[in-house]
Amino acid sequence: MSAGTPLAVNSSGDFEQLYRVYWQDLCGHLRRMFGAGPPEPEDAVQAAFIRFAALEEPHRVRNPRAFLLVTARNIILDQKRRSGRHLDYAKAVLAENSGPQLDDLSPERVLIEKERFEVINEVFQTLPHKQQVILTLRRRYNYTYQQISNETGWSYGDVYRQMDKALASLSQALKR
């Protein structure tokens, strides 16, 4: 059966066949659309299959391949959008606090920065271990995502996602 022929899904065996038939095709299509990641096409396709499997009536989907492709594409676009917002906010915070000039070091400014540091430190302590490791390697030791991936054995996409989640947690805490 070719990747262009729609399959019907009525049982778990059908789902497994759907997975075998469409997996590589969908990953390749997303790779051509968005590149190798992050987020990685394989992760998006996996998430799309999970969403498909969670449907109450998957047999009602007329074209499972189209459903999976659109779902995976939307997952990637959502992650890129979220990542962009967090990155923009982080850049704004860094630009705002990129080293005050000596004339800016008023007691009030020092107190505000100390409070911000305490908030960041408290939130950092509550992050999952993996996020703490990634954030430390990236920010303290200037590792690239690829270096972190090589060092820890975690996938590049996972490193990217965990860093994104960690930055989102920190930015949420600073907004409060």
N, C-alpha and C positions, 0 to 999 in steps of 0.2 A: 504494500500500500504506500503511495507517495505522500509527501508532506502536503500536497495541494488537495488531496481528497479528504473531505470532512468525515470525521468518525463520530458515531453515536456513542454515548456513554450511558450504559444501563447497569453496569456492575463494576466491581473493583478490578476485575480482569480487563474490562474495557478501559478503565482509567489507566492501568499499567501500560496498555498498548498505546494509548494516547500519549503517555509520557515518553515512551520509547520512540514513537514516530515523530513527535513534534519538538522534543527537547533541543536537539542540535540545531534544527532549522530556526527556532525562535531565538536561541542564543546568538546564532550567526546574524540574524536579521537585526537584533538589538545592537550587536557589536558594530555593524555597518552604520546604524543610525547614530549611536552615541559614543562609539569607541569602547575601549576595554574597561573603562570605569575610572574612578568610582562614580556611582555604584556599579558593581560588576553585573554584566548582563545575566550571568548564571544565577546570581542572588535574586534579581528581579523576576526571572522566569520561575525560579523555585517558589517565590512568594505568590506569583500568579497561579501556579498549580495548587498551592495551598488554598487560595481563595476559591478556585474552581471546585476543589474537593469539598469545601465547606458549603457549597450551594445545596439548598434543600432538594432541588430538582434539576440536577445537571443534564439530564436527558432532554430537557426543554431547550437547551442552548443549541441553536441550529448549526452554528459553525464554531466548534470549540477552539480551533486554531486562532480565529479572529478574536474571540473572547480573550484567550490567553495573551495574544500579542498586544491588544489594546490595554489589557490590565497591566502587563509588565511594563509597557511604555509609560503608562500613567504613574506607576510606582517609581520609575526612574525620574520622571519629570517632577513628581512631588518631592523626592529626596533632593534633587538639584535645587528646587525652589527653596526648600527648608534650609539647606546648606548655605545657599546664597544669603538668606536673611540673617542667619547666625554669623556668617563671615562678615557681612556688612556691619552688623552691630559690634562685633569684636573689633573690627578695624576702627570704628568710630570711638570706642572706648579707649583703644590704644592710642589713637591720635589725640584724644582729649587728655590722656595721661602720659604722654610720651616724654616725660621728664620736665617737670616745672622749672622755670628759670629761678634763679636765686631770689629775685624780687617777689616771686609768686609764693615763696615758702612762708606764708603767714601761719601763726598758730592754728587758725581755723582750717587752713588747707591741710596742714599736717594731721590734724585730728580726723578730718574727712577721709584722707588717704589711709590712715590707720584703721578706721572703721571698715572701709572697703576691703582692705587686706584681710581683716578678721572675718568678714562675710565670705570672701573667696576661700580662705583657709578652712572655715567650718564646712562649707559646701564640698570642698575637695575631699575632706575626711569622710563624707557620706557617700561619695561616688563608689561604684563597684571597683574592685581591685584592678580589673583590666583597664578601665578608664583612667585610674590613677597612674598606672604604669605608662600608658600611652601618652597622657598629658605631660607627665614628668619627662619622658624621653624626648618628646617633641619640643616642649617649651624650655626645659632646663638644659638639655644637652643638644638641642637643635638637630635631632634625628629627622630624616625625611620619613614619610609613610613607608616607603620601600625598605628603608633601613630598620624601622620598627618591625615590619613584617618579617624580615630576614632574622632579626634578633630574637623575636618571640615565637615565630612559627605560626602566627595568626595570619589569616589572609589579608591582602592589601585592602580589599573592600571592607572587611570587618574592622580593621584599624581605622579606616576613614570614617565608618559609621560610628564607632565608639568615640572617636575624637569629636565628631559632630554632636553626639549626645552629651558629652562632657561639657563642651562649649555652650550648648543650649542650657544646661543646668546652671552653669556659672552666670550666663547672661541673665537668666530668669532671676537668680538671686540678687544680682546687682540692680535689676529693675525695681525690685521690691525695696 
